[in-house]
Amino acid sequence: GRGLVDLDENQLDLGLAFPGKDTIQEMMFFMYRSKSKGYNPAQFPQIERSVLEAYNGTLRRFGLVDFDDLLDMANQLLDNAEVLQEIRNEFPYLLVDEFQDFNRLQTQLVLKLQVGVGRVTAVGDLKQSIFEFRGATCEENYHIFLEQFVDAQVEGRALGAMETLTTNYRSHKSIVDLSNIIALDTVDEKDTQLRRLLTPSTALDTAPVVPVTVWNTRDIRDEAATISSRIKAILDKGDCLASDIAVISRCLNFGSYKPTGAIETELLRKGIPFVVRGGHSALKSKRMQLFMALVRIIANPDDDIAAEYCLDELVQNIGP
């Protein structure tokens, strides 16, 4: 099929369909969200449809599947009654973690494996849902799970039950109290089914009470300047050592964007020593990427992308 390289940008106004500073990134977000929700390319206008078909065409050309393809294929496989029963027999119980981050395809898998059976335990926190941009359907997931498992009735008895874990073992009391206030605004007041999940958290009795300050900044540069100035003021007063201060970020790298980049620049400008720490996946190391590229070539000699990567890394003096 047609691939991404076959798209004619002169005929398709990609900037119109994917506005923003980074058109390619917006296209990728669109494809992730669309596929994770099981949408068909035919559901979209011409430009979006062409991009999605071209992306899928590129995967097929190189004999590849992405994460959402795996989920979709698994759902299709379970449409076969014999396969479904065999999988149910092999895995009679299901434990789901981080349920709030599931997308629609993952939730469909849970339903196919356990609907009408009910041997499933899901652990999640409605207040910690942050992956909607990646296709997570948090509120929809909980509505379905509560209806199909927790509140469902089988032969006059409740199929499931719900247990609320309220003790926060990681944060001091001020942060827990603030999070309880914010959580009330995350769900519509009329949605009684989900609001019962917003049980207030409690801190340990030994948790210290430390004032919490909330800043509202104009942009990332202003945010970085505010943080670095606050740190410098604390250090100048001699209240603590630089090693006693931490700036916690949700992620160290987000694609080509580094959330901590502006903060690092401001700390350097003010002469404040710092160390950046963060986890790195072994699968994303250069050595592992090269190994996987070689495996891809062995599996599919027509994989031009893997071949080009190997040539660039292994053969000297190869130009573009």
Phi and psi restraints in degrees (value plus and minus 20) as a CYANA .aco file:
   2 ARG   PHI     -88.1   -48.1
   2 ARG   PSI     128.0   168.0
   3 GLY   PHI    -138.4   -98.4
   3 GLY   PSI    -198.0  -158.0
   4 LEU   PHI     -82.1   -42.1
   4 LEU   PSI     -53.7   -13.7
   5 VAL   PHI     -89.2   -49.2
   5 VAL   PSI     -34.9     5.1
   6 ASP   PHI    -109.0   -69.0
   6 ASP   PSI     -25.8    14.2
   7 LEU   PHI     -87.0   -47.0
   7 LEU   PSI     112.9   152.9
   8 ASP   PHI    -117.1   -77.1
   8 ASP   PSI      81.9   121.9
   9 GLU   PHI     -87.3   -47.3
   9 GLU   PSI     -38.2     1.8
  10 ASN   PHI     -94.7   -54.7
  10 ASN   PSI     -47.5    -7.5
  11 GLN   PHI    -114.1   -74.1
  11 GLN   PSI     -44.6    -4.6
  12 LEU   PHI    -131.1   -91.1
  12 LEU   PSI      99.7   139.7
  13 ASP   PHI    -104.2   -64.2
  13 ASP   PSI      64.4   104.4
  14 LEU   PHI     -84.6   -44.6
  14 LEU   PSI     -54.2   -14.2
  15 GLY   PHI     -83.5   -43.5
  15 GLY   PSI     -48.5    -8.5
  16 LEU   PHI     -90.6   -50.6
  16 LEU   PSI     -62.0   -22.0
  17 ALA   PHI    -100.6   -60.6
  17 ALA   PSI     -48.1    -8.1
  18 PHE   PHI    -149.1  -109.1
  18 PHE   PSI      53.6    93.6
  19 PRO   PHI     -90.3   -50.3
  19 PRO   PSI     134.9   174.9
  20 GLY   PHI     115.8   155.8
  20 GLY   PSI     155.3   195.3
  21 LYS   PHI     -90.3   -50.3
  21 LYS   PSI     -52.4   -12.4
  22 ASP   PHI    -141.3  -101.3
  22 ASP   PSI      75.8   115.8
  23 THR   PHI     -81.5   -41.5
  23 THR   PSI     -61.9   -21.9
  24 ILE   PHI     -81.6   -41.6
  24 ILE   PSI     -63.7   -23.7
  25 GLN   PHI     -84.1   -44.1
  25 GLN   PSI     -60.6   -20.6
  26 GLU   PHI     -83.8   -43.8
  26 GLU   PSI     -57.8   -17.8
  27 MET   PHI     -82.2   -42.2
  27 MET   PSI     -63.9   -23.9
  28 MET   PHI     -85.2   -45.2
  28 MET   PSI     -62.1   -22.1
  29 PHE   PHI     -80.2   -40.2
  29 PHE   PSI     -61.7   -21.7
  30 PHE   PHI     -80.7   -40.7
  30 PHE   PSI     -64.8   -24.8
  31 MET   PHI     -86.1   -46.1
  31 MET   PSI     -61.5   -21.5
  32 TYR   PHI     -81.7   -41.7
  32 TYR   PSI     -68.5   -28.5
  33 ARG   PHI     -83.3   -43.3
  33 ARG   PSI     -61.8   -21.8
  34 SER   PHI     -86.0   -46.0
  34 SER   PSI     -66.1   -26.1
  35 LYS   PHI     -91.8   -51.8
  35 LYS   PSI     -55.5   -15.5
  36 SER   PHI     -87.8   -47.8
  36 SER   PSI     -42.3    -2.3
  37 LYS   PHI    -118.1   -78.1
  37 LYS   PSI     -15.5    24.5
  38 GLY   PHI      54.9    94.9
  38 GLY   PSI       1.7    41.7
  39 TYR   PHI     -94.1   -54.1
  39 TYR   PSI     125.5   165.5
  40 ASN   PHI    -112.5   -72.5
  40 ASN   PSI     120.2   160.2
  41 PRO   PHI     -73.5   -33.5
  41 PRO   PSI     -51.6   -11.6
  42 ALA   PHI     -85.0   -45.0
  42 ALA   PSI     -33.5     6.5
  43 GLN   PHI     -97.9   -57.9
  43 GLN   PSI     -32.0     8.0
  44 PHE   PHI    -127.7   -87.7
  44 PHE   PSI     142.4   182.4
  45 PRO   PHI     -82.4   -42.4
  45 PRO   PSI     151.7   191.7
  46 GLN   PHI     -76.4   -36.4
  46 GLN   PSI     -67.9   -27.9
  47 ILE   PHI     -84.2   -44.2
  47 ILE   PSI     -71.4   -31.4
  48 GLU   PHI     -81.2   -41.2
  48 GLU   PSI     -60.0   -20.0
  49 ARG   PHI     -83.2   -43.2
  49 ARG   PSI     -63.2   -23.2
  50 SER   PHI     -82.7   -42.7
  50 SER   PSI     -61.9   -21.9
  51 VAL   PHI     -85.3   -45.3
  51 VAL   PSI     -65.1   -25.1
  52 LEU   PHI     -85.6   -45.6
  52 LEU   PSI     -61.6   -21.6
  53 GLU   PHI     -85.1   -45.1
  53 GLU   PSI     -58.6   -18.6
  54 ALA   PHI     -87.4   -47.4
  54 ALA   PSI     -59.4   -19.4
  55 TYR   PHI     -82.8   -42.8
  55 TYR   PSI     -68.1   -28.1
  56 ASN   PHI     -83.2   -43.2
  56 ASN   PSI     -57.2   -17.2
  57 GLY   PHI     -83.2   -43.2
  57 GLY   PSI     -58.2   -18.2
  58 THR   PHI     -84.1   -44.1
  58 THR   PSI     -63.4   -23.4
  59 LEU   PHI     -80.3   -40.3
  59 LEU   PSI     -65.9   -25.9
  60 ARG   PHI     -86.2   -46.2
  60 ARG   PSI     -56.0   -16.0
  61 ARG   PHI     -79.9   -39.9
  61 ARG   PSI     -57.1   -17.1
  62 PHE   PHI    -120.9   -80.9
  62 PHE   PSI      -7.9    32.1
  63 GLY   PHI      44.0    84.0
  63 GLY   PSI      17.6    57.6
  64 LEU   PHI    -135.1   -95.1
  64 LEU   PSI     139.3   179.3
  65 VAL   PHI    -153.8  -113.8
  65 VAL   PSI     128.5   168.5
  66 ASP   PHI    -118.7   -78.7
  66 ASP   PSI    -198.5  -158.5
  67 PHE   PHI     -79.8   -39.8
  67 PHE   PSI     -62.5   -22.5
  68 ASP   PHI     -89.9   -49.9
  68 ASP   PSI     -49.3    -9.3
  69 ASP   PHI     -81.8   -41.8
  69 ASP   PSI     -62.6   -22.6
  70 LEU   PHI     -80.1   -40.1
  70 LEU   PSI     -62.6   -22.6
  71 LEU   PHI     -86.1   -46.1
  71 LEU   PSI     -63.5   -23.5
  72 ASP   PHI     -85.2   -45.2
  72 ASP   PSI     -61.8   -21.8
  73 MET   PHI     -85.1   -45.1
  73 MET   PSI     -57.7   -17.7
  74 ALA   PHI     -84.3   -44.3
  74 ALA   PSI     -60.3   -20.3
  75 ASN   PHI     -82.9   -42.9
  75 ASN   PSI     -63.0   -23.0
  76 GLN   PHI     -83.9   -43.9
  76 GLN   PSI     -58.4   -18.4
  77 LEU   PHI     -83.1   -43.1
  77 LEU   PSI     -58.5   -18.5
  78 LEU   PHI     -96.6   -56.6
  78 LEU   PSI     -25.6    14.4
  79 ASP   PHI     -91.0   -51.0
  79 ASP   PSI     -38.0     2.0
  80 ASN   PHI     -99.9   -59.9
  80 ASN   PSI      99.0   139.0
  81 ALA   PHI     -78.8   -38.8
  81 ALA   PSI     -59.6   -19.6
  82 GLU   PHI     -87.8   -47.8
  82 GLU   PSI     -63.0   -23.0
  83 VAL   PHI     -84.0   -44.0
  83 VAL   PSI     -63.4   -23.4
  84 LEU   PHI     -79.2   -39.2
  84 LEU   PSI     -65.9   -25.9
  85 GLN   PHI     -85.4   -45.4
  85 GLN   PSI     -57.5   -17.5
  86 GLU   PHI     -85.3   -45.3
  86 GLU   PSI     -62.1   -22.1
  87 ILE   PHI     -87.1   -47.1
  87 ILE   PSI     -60.2   -20.2
  88 ARG   PHI     -82.0   -42.0
  88 ARG   PSI     -58.8   -18.8
  89 ASN   PHI     -87.5   -47.5
  89 ASN   PSI     -57.7   -17.7
  90 GLU   PHI     -95.9   -55.9
  90 GLU   PSI     -55.2   -15.2
  91 PHE   PHI    -144.8  -104.8
  91 PHE   PSI      58.4    98.4
  92 PRO   PHI     -90.3   -50.3
  92 PRO   PSI     -42.8    -2.8
  93 TYR   PHI    -138.9   -98.9
  93 TYR   PSI     128.2   168.2
  94 LEU   PHI    -152.4  -112.4
  94 LEU   PSI     107.8   147.8
  95 LEU   PHI    -137.1   -97.1
  95 LEU   PSI     102.1   142.1
  96 VAL   PHI    -133.8   -93.8
  96 VAL   PSI     107.6   147.6
  97 ASP   PHI    -130.6   -90.6
  97 ASP   PSI     135.5   175.5
  98 GLU   PHI      31.5    71.5
  98 GLU   PSI      29.2    69.2
  99 PHE   PHI     -80.8   -40.8
  99 PHE   PSI     -48.6    -8.6
 100 GLN   PHI     -86.3   -46.3
 100 GLN   PSI     -36.9     3.1
 101 ASP   PHI    -118.1   -78.1
 101 ASP   PSI     -15.8    24.2
 102 PHE   PHI     -89.3   -49.3
 102 PHE   PSI     126.7   166.7
 103 ASN   PHI    -119.3   -79.3
 103 ASN   PSI    -198.6  -158.6
 104 ARG   PHI     -84.3   -44.3
 104 ARG   PSI     -58.3   -18.3
 105 LEU   PHI     -86.2   -46.2
 105 LEU   PSI     -59.8   -19.8
 106 GLN   PHI     -87.1   -47.1
 106 GLN   PSI     -59.4   -19.4
 107 THR   PHI     -85.2   -45.2
 107 THR   PSI     -57.1   -17.1
 108 GLN   PHI     -82.0   -42.0
 108 GLN   PSI     -56.9   -16.9
 109 LEU   PHI     -83.1   -43.1
 109 LEU   PSI     -63.6   -23.6
 110 VAL   PHI     -80.4   -40.4
 110 VAL   PSI     -63.4   -23.4
 111 LEU   PHI     -83.5   -43.5
 111 LEU   PSI     -65.7   -25.7
 112 LYS   PHI     -83.4   -43.4
 112 LYS   PSI     -56.2   -16.2
 113 LEU   PHI     -99.6   -59.6
 113 LEU   PSI     -47.9    -7.9
 114 GLN   PHI    -149.4  -109.4
 114 GLN   PSI     -27.7    12.3
 115 VAL   PHI     -81.8   -41.8
 115 VAL   PSI     113.2   153.2
 116 GLY   PHI      61.5   101.5
 116 GLY   PSI     -28.5    11.5
 117 VAL   PHI    -128.6   -88.6
 117 VAL   PSI     -74.2   -34.2
 118 GLY   PHI      62.4   102.4
 118 GLY   PSI      -7.1    32.9
 119 ARG   PHI    -111.0   -71.0
 119 ARG   PSI      40.1    80.1
 120 VAL   PHI    -155.7  -115.7
 120 VAL   PSI     117.7   157.7
 121 THR   PHI    -141.7  -101.7
 121 THR   PSI     104.4   144.4
 122 ALA   PHI    -135.2   -95.2
 122 ALA   PSI     111.3   151.3
 123 VAL   PHI    -133.8   -93.8
 123 VAL   PSI     106.5   146.5
 124 GLY   PHI    -189.6  -149.6
 124 GLY   PSI     150.9   190.9
 125 ASP   PHI    -157.9  -117.9
 125 ASP   PSI      93.5   133.5
 126 LEU   PHI     -75.7   -35.7
 126 LEU   PSI     -51.6   -11.6
 127 LYS   PHI     -95.7   -55.7
 127 LYS   PSI     -32.1     7.9
 128 GLN   PHI    -125.7   -85.7
 128 GLN   PSI      -2.2    37.8
 129 SER   PHI     -97.5   -57.5
 129 SER   PSI      94.1   134.1
 130 ILE   PHI    -151.0  -111.0
 130 ILE   PSI     -15.3    24.7
 131 PHE   PHI    -129.6   -89.6
 131 PHE   PSI       9.1    49.1
 132 GLU   PHI     -81.7   -41.7
 132 GLU   PSI     -54.3   -14.3
 133 PHE   PHI     -83.0   -43.0
 133 PHE   PSI     -39.1     0.9
 134 ARG   PHI    -122.3   -82.3
 134 ARG   PSI     -11.4    28.6
 135 GLY   PHI      85.1   125.1
 135 GLY   PSI     -20.5    19.5
 136 ALA   PHI     -85.3   -45.3
 136 ALA   PSI     118.5   158.5
 137 THR   PHI    -140.1  -100.1
 137 THR   PSI      49.2    89.2
 138 CYS   PHI     -77.7   -37.7
 138 CYS   PSI     -79.0   -39.0
 139 GLU   PHI     -83.3   -43.3
 139 GLU   PSI     -59.6   -19.6
 140 GLU   PHI     -82.2   -42.2
 140 GLU   PSI     -61.5   -21.5
 141 ASN   PHI     -78.4   -38.4
 141 ASN   PSI     -67.4   -27.4
 142 TYR   PHI     -88.6   -48.6
 142 TYR   PSI     -57.6   -17.6
 143 HIS   PHI     -78.6   -38.6
 143 HIS   PSI     -67.8   -27.8
 144 ILE   PHI     -83.3   -43.3
 144 ILE   PSI     -65.7   -25.7
 145 PHE   PHI     -85.3   -45.3
 145 PHE   PSI     -62.6   -22.6
 146 LEU   PHI     -83.3   -43.3
 146 LEU   PSI     -60.6   -20.6
 147 GLU   PHI     -91.2   -51.2
 147 GLU   PSI     -62.7   -22.7
 148 GLN   PHI    -104.8   -64.8
 148 GLN   PSI     -45.1    -5.1
 149 PHE   PHI    -145.1  -105.1
 149 PHE   PSI     -74.0   -34.0
 150 VAL   PHI     -90.1   -50.1
 150 VAL   PSI     -68.5   -28.5
 151 ASP   PHI    -116.4   -76.4
 151 ASP   PSI     -23.2    16.8
 152 ALA   PHI     -86.5   -46.5
 152 ALA   PSI     126.8   166.8
 153 GLN   PHI    -133.3   -93.3
 153 GLN   PSI     110.7   150.7
 154 VAL   PHI    -146.8  -106.8
 154 VAL   PSI      96.4   136.4
 155 GLU   PHI      34.2    74.2
 155 GLU   PSI      22.0    62.0
 156 GLY   PHI      60.5   100.5
 156 GLY   PSI     -16.7    23.3
 157 ARG   PHI    -145.2  -105.2
 157 ARG   PSI     134.4   174.4
 158 ALA   PHI     -87.4   -47.4
 158 ALA   PSI     114.2   154.2
 159 LEU   PHI     -94.7   -54.7
 159 LEU   PSI     -54.5   -14.5
 160 GLY   PHI    -159.5  -119.5
 160 GLY   PSI    -191.3  -151.3
 161 ALA   PHI    -171.6  -131.6
 161 ALA   PSI     146.3   186.3
 162 MET   PHI    -149.4  -109.4
 162 MET   PSI     113.5   153.5
 163 GLU   PHI    -138.5   -98.5
 163 GLU   PSI     110.4   150.4
 164 THR   PHI    -122.2   -82.2
 164 THR   PSI     105.8   145.8
 165 LEU   PHI    -120.6   -80.6
 165 LEU   PSI      92.4   132.4
 166 THR   PHI    -128.3   -88.3
 166 THR   PSI     -35.2     4.8
 167 THR   PHI    -102.0   -62.0
 167 THR   PSI     104.3   144.3
 168 ASN   PHI    -116.0   -76.0
 168 ASN   PSI      99.0   139.0
 169 TYR   PHI    -116.8   -76.8
 169 TYR   PSI     -21.8    18.2
 170 ARG   PHI    -130.0   -90.0
 170 ARG   PSI     -41.2    -1.2
 171 SER   PHI    -139.6   -99.6
 171 SER   PSI     134.5   174.5
 172 HIS   PHI     -97.7   -57.7
 172 HIS   PSI     148.1   188.1
 173 LYS   PHI     -81.1   -41.1
 173 LYS   PSI     -56.0   -16.0
 174 SER   PHI     -82.7   -42.7
 174 SER   PSI     -61.6   -21.6
 175 ILE   PHI     -88.5   -48.5
 175 ILE   PSI     -60.7   -20.7
 176 VAL   PHI     -82.0   -42.0
 176 VAL   PSI     -64.0   -24.0
 177 ASP   PHI     -83.7   -43.7
 177 ASP   PSI     -61.2   -21.2
 178 LEU   PHI     -85.0   -45.0
 178 LEU   PSI     -61.1   -21.1
 179 SER   PHI     -85.3   -45.3
 179 SER   PSI     -53.8   -13.8
 180 ASN   PHI     -83.6   -43.6
 180 ASN   PSI     -58.2   -18.2
 181 ILE   PHI     -87.4   -47.4
 181 ILE   PSI     -65.6   -25.6
 182 ILE   PHI     -84.4   -44.4
 182 ILE   PSI     -58.2   -18.2
 183 ALA   PHI     -79.8   -39.8
 183 ALA   PSI     -50.5   -10.5
 184 LEU   PHI     -83.6   -43.6
 184 LEU   PSI     -42.9    -2.9
 185 ASP   PHI    -113.7   -73.7
 185 ASP   PSI     -17.0    23.0
 186 THR   PHI    -106.7   -66.7
 186 THR   PSI     -35.6     4.4
 187 VAL   PHI    -151.3  -111.3
 187 VAL   PSI     120.1   160.1
 188 ASP   PHI     -77.7   -37.7
 188 ASP   PSI     117.7   157.7
 189 GLU   PHI     -80.6   -40.6
 189 GLU   PSI     -49.1    -9.1
 190 LYS   PHI     -98.3   -58.3
 190 LYS   PSI     -34.0     6.0
 191 ASP   PHI    -105.0   -65.0
 191 ASP   PSI      58.1    98.1
 192 THR   PHI     -84.4   -44.4
 192 THR   PSI     -48.3    -8.3
 193 GLN   PHI     -85.2   -45.2
 193 GLN   PSI     -61.7   -21.7
 194 LEU   PHI    -106.7   -66.7
 194 LEU   PSI     -49.7    -9.7
 195 ARG   PHI     -84.6   -44.6
 195 ARG   PSI     -42.7    -2.7
 196 ARG   PHI     -90.8   -50.8
 196 ARG   PSI     -34.1     5.9
 197 LEU   PHI    -101.3   -61.3
 197 LEU   PSI     -33.9     6.1
 198 LEU   PHI    -108.6   -68.6
 198 LEU   PSI      29.7    69.7
 199 THR   PHI     -87.2   -47.2
 199 THR   PSI     108.6   148.6
 200 PRO   PHI     -77.3   -37.3
 200 PRO   PSI     119.6   159.6
 201 SER   PHI    -105.3   -65.3
 201 SER   PSI     138.6   178.6
 202 THR   PHI    -148.0  -108.0
 202 THR   PSI     126.1   166.1
 203 ALA   PHI    -111.2   -71.2
 203 ALA   PSI     143.0   183.0
 204 LEU   PHI     -84.1   -44.1
 204 LEU   PSI     132.2   172.2
 205 ASP   PHI     -81.1   -41.1
 205 ASP   PSI     -47.1    -7.1
 206 THR   PHI    -107.5   -67.5
 206 THR   PSI     -24.3    15.7
 207 ALA   PHI     -87.4   -47.4
 207 ALA   PSI     111.9   151.9
 208 PRO   PHI     -91.7   -51.7
 208 PRO   PSI     135.9   175.9
 209 VAL   PHI    -121.3   -81.3
 209 VAL   PSI      89.4   129.4
 210 VAL   PHI    -141.6  -101.6
 210 VAL   PSI     111.2   151.2
 211 PRO   PHI     -77.8   -37.8
 211 PRO   PSI     120.2   160.2
 212 VAL   PHI    -129.8   -89.8
 212 VAL   PSI     108.5   148.5
 213 THR   PHI    -132.5   -92.5
 213 THR   PSI     110.6   150.6
 214 VAL   PHI    -128.5   -88.5
 214 VAL   PSI     104.1   144.1
 215 TRP   PHI    -125.2   -85.2
 215 TRP   PSI     124.6   164.6
 216 ASN   PHI    -138.2   -98.2
 216 ASN   PSI      90.8   130.8
 217 THR   PHI    -132.3   -92.3
 217 THR   PSI     139.4   179.4
 218 ARG   PHI     -91.2   -51.2
 218 ARG   PSI     -62.8   -22.8
 219 ASP   PHI    -178.4  -138.4
 219 ASP   PSI    -193.2  -153.2
 220 ILE   PHI     -88.1   -48.1
 220 ILE   PSI     -50.8   -10.8
 221 ARG   PHI     -89.4   -49.4
 221 ARG   PSI     -63.0   -23.0
 222 ASP   PHI     -84.7   -44.7
 222 ASP   PSI     -58.9   -18.9
 223 GLU   PHI     -81.5   -41.5
 223 GLU   PSI     -66.2   -26.2
 224 ALA   PHI     -83.9   -43.9
 224 ALA   PSI     -60.8   -20.8
 225 ALA   PHI     -85.1   -45.1
 225 ALA   PSI     -59.7   -19.7
 226 THR   PHI     -85.0   -45.0
 226 THR   PSI     -65.4   -25.4
 227 ILE   PHI     -83.9   -43.9
 227 ILE   PSI     -68.2   -28.2
 228 SER   PHI     -85.7   -45.7
 228 SER   PSI     -57.1   -17.1
 229 SER   PHI     -85.7   -45.7
 229 SER   PSI     -60.5   -20.5
 230 ARG   PHI     -83.2   -43.2
 230 ARG   PSI     -62.8   -22.8
 231 ILE   PHI     -84.0   -44.0
 231 ILE   PSI     -63.9   -23.9
 232 LYS   PHI     -82.9   -42.9
 232 LYS   PSI     -59.0   -19.0
 233 ALA   PHI     -83.3   -43.3
 233 ALA   PSI     -59.9   -19.9
 234 ILE   PHI     -85.7   -45.7
 234 ILE   PSI     -63.6   -23.6
 235 LEU   PHI     -87.5   -47.5
 235 LEU   PSI     -59.6   -19.6
 236 ASP   PHI     -84.2   -44.2
 236 ASP   PSI     -51.8   -11.8
 237 LYS   PHI     -96.1   -56.1
 237 LYS   PSI     -35.9     4.1
 238 GLY   PHI      55.9    95.9
 238 GLY   PSI       1.7    41.7
 239 ASP   PHI     -89.4   -49.4
 239 ASP   PSI     -47.6    -7.6
 240 CYS   PHI    -181.8  -141.8
 240 CYS   PSI     154.5   194.5
 241 LEU   PHI    -108.7   -68.7
 241 LEU   PSI     139.0   179.0
 242 ALA   PHI     -80.5   -40.5
 242 ALA   PSI     -52.2   -12.2
 243 SER   PHI     -91.1   -51.1
 243 SER   PSI     -30.2     9.8
 244 ASP   PHI    -108.5   -68.5
 244 ASP   PSI     -25.4    14.6
 245 ILE   PHI    -128.2   -88.2
 245 ILE   PSI     118.0   158.0
 246 ALA   PHI    -153.2  -113.2
 246 ALA   PSI     120.9   160.9
 247 VAL   PHI    -131.3   -91.3
 247 VAL   PSI      94.2   134.2
 248 ILE   PHI    -120.6   -80.6
 248 ILE   PSI     105.9   145.9
 249 SER   PHI    -139.0   -99.0
 249 SER   PSI     127.2   167.2
 250 ARG   PHI     -82.5   -42.5
 250 ARG   PSI     -58.0   -18.0
 251 CYS   PHI    -164.8  -124.8
 251 CYS   PSI     126.0   166.0
 252 LEU   PHI    -101.9   -61.9
 252 LEU   PSI     -57.0   -17.0
 253 ASN   PHI    -153.6  -113.6
 253 ASN   PSI     118.3   158.3
 254 PHE   PHI    -149.8  -109.8
 254 PHE   PSI      66.7   106.7
 255 GLY   PHI      45.8    85.8
 255 GLY   PSI    -150.0  -110.0
 256 SER   PHI    -103.9   -63.9
 256 SER   PSI     -28.6    11.4
 257 TYR   PHI    -111.8   -71.8
 257 TYR   PSI     113.6   153.6
 258 LYS   PHI    -133.3   -93.3
 258 LYS   PSI      83.6   123.6
 259 PRO   PHI     -75.6   -35.6
 259 PRO   PSI     -51.6   -11.6
 260 THR   PHI    -106.4   -66.4
 260 THR   PSI     -22.2    17.8
 261 GLY   PHI     -78.3   -38.3
 261 GLY   PSI     -66.8   -26.8
 262 ALA   PHI     -85.8   -45.8
 262 ALA   PSI     -56.9   -16.9
 263 ILE   PHI     -86.3   -46.3
 263 ILE   PSI     -62.9   -22.9
 264 GLU   PHI     -80.3   -40.3
 264 GLU   PSI     -61.5   -21.5
 265 THR   PHI     -81.8   -41.8
 265 THR   PSI     -64.2   -24.2
 266 GLU   PHI     -87.9   -47.9
 266 GLU   PSI     -57.7   -17.7
 267 LEU   PHI     -84.9   -44.9
 267 LEU   PSI     -61.5   -21.5
 268 LEU   PHI     -82.7   -42.7
 268 LEU   PSI     -62.2   -22.2
 269 ARG   PHI     -81.9   -41.9
 269 ARG   PSI     -54.4   -14.4
 270 LYS   PHI    -112.3   -72.3
 270 LYS   PSI     -17.0    23.0
 271 GLY   PHI      51.1    91.1
 271 GLY   PSI       8.8    48.8
 272 ILE   PHI    -116.3   -76.3
 272 ILE   PSI      99.1   139.1
 273 PRO   PHI     -89.3   -49.3
 273 PRO   PSI     124.4   164.4
 274 PHE   PHI    -174.3  -134.3
 274 PHE   PSI     141.9   181.9
 275 VAL   PHI    -149.9  -109.9
 275 VAL   PSI     113.0   153.0
 276 VAL   PHI    -117.8   -77.8
 276 VAL   PSI     103.6   143.6
 277 ARG   PHI    -141.5  -101.5
 277 ARG   PSI     120.7   160.7
 278 GLY   PHI    -192.2  -152.2
 278 GLY   PSI     130.4   170.4
 279 GLY   PHI     -96.5   -56.5
 279 GLY   PSI     124.7   164.7
 280 HIS   PHI    -147.2  -107.2
 280 HIS   PSI     110.9   150.9
 281 SER   PHI     -92.6   -52.6
 281 SER   PSI     112.1   152.1
 282 ALA   PHI     -81.7   -41.7
 282 ALA   PSI     -50.8   -10.8
 283 LEU   PHI     -88.1   -48.1
 283 LEU   PSI     -39.5     0.5
 284 LYS   PHI    -115.6   -75.6
 284 LYS   PSI     -18.0    22.0
 285 SER   PHI     -88.6   -48.6
 285 SER   PSI     134.0   174.0
 286 LYS   PHI     -80.7   -40.7
 286 LYS   PSI     -58.7   -18.7
 287 ARG   PHI     -84.0   -44.0
 287 ARG   PSI     -63.7   -23.7
 288 MET   PHI     -89.0   -49.0
 288 MET   PSI     -57.6   -17.6
 289 GLN   PHI     -82.8   -42.8
 289 GLN   PSI     -59.3   -19.3
 290 LEU   PHI     -87.1   -47.1
 290 LEU   PSI     -61.6   -21.6
 291 PHE   PHI     -80.7   -40.7
 291 PHE   PSI     -64.9   -24.9
 292 MET   PHI     -86.5   -46.5
 292 MET   PSI     -53.8   -13.8
 293 ALA   PHI     -84.8   -44.8
 293 ALA   PSI     -60.2   -20.2
 294 LEU   PHI     -85.0   -45.0
 294 LEU   PSI     -60.4   -20.4
 295 VAL   PHI     -82.9   -42.9
 295 VAL   PSI     -60.4   -20.4
 296 ARG   PHI     -83.5   -43.5
 296 ARG   PSI     -58.5   -18.5
 297 ILE   PHI     -86.2   -46.2
 297 ILE   PSI     -60.4   -20.4
 298 ILE   PHI     -82.8   -42.8
 298 ILE   PSI     -61.3   -21.3
 299 ALA   PHI     -93.6   -53.6
 299 ALA   PSI     -51.9   -11.9
 300 ASN   PHI    -166.4  -126.4
 300 ASN   PSI      74.6   114.6
 301 PRO   PHI     -80.0   -40.0
 301 PRO   PSI     -36.0     4.0
 302 ASP   PHI    -108.5   -68.5
 302 ASP   PSI     -14.0    26.0
 303 ASP   PHI     -96.7   -56.7
 303 ASP   PSI      70.3   110.3
 304 ASP   PHI     -85.4   -45.4
 304 ASP   PSI     -54.4   -14.4
 305 ILE   PHI     -85.0   -45.0
 305 ILE   PSI     -66.0   -26.0
 306 ALA   PHI     -86.0   -46.0
 306 ALA   PSI     -59.2   -19.2
 307 ALA   PHI     -84.1   -44.1
 307 ALA   PSI     -63.3   -23.3
 308 GLU   PHI     -83.9   -43.9
 308 GLU   PSI     -59.6   -19.6
 309 TYR   PHI     -83.5   -43.5
 309 TYR   PSI     -63.5   -23.5
 310 CYS   PHI     -85.2   -45.2
 310 CYS   PSI     -60.6   -20.6
 311 LEU   PHI     -82.0   -42.0
 311 LEU   PSI     -64.3   -24.3
 312 ASP   PHI     -82.3   -42.3
 312 ASP   PSI     -56.8   -16.8
 313 GLU   PHI    -107.4   -67.4
 313 GLU   PSI     -50.1   -10.1
 314 LEU   PHI    -127.5   -87.5
 314 LEU   PSI     -42.4    -2.4
 315 VAL   PHI    -133.3   -93.3
 315 VAL   PSI     101.7   141.7
 316 GLN   PHI     -95.0   -55.0
 316 GLN   PSI     133.0   173.0
 317 ASN   PHI      43.7    83.7
 317 ASN   PSI       6.9    46.9
 318 ILE   PHI    -115.7   -75.7
 318 ILE   PSI      99.9   139.9
 319 GLY   PHI    -116.6   -76.6
 319 GLY   PSI     158.3   198.3
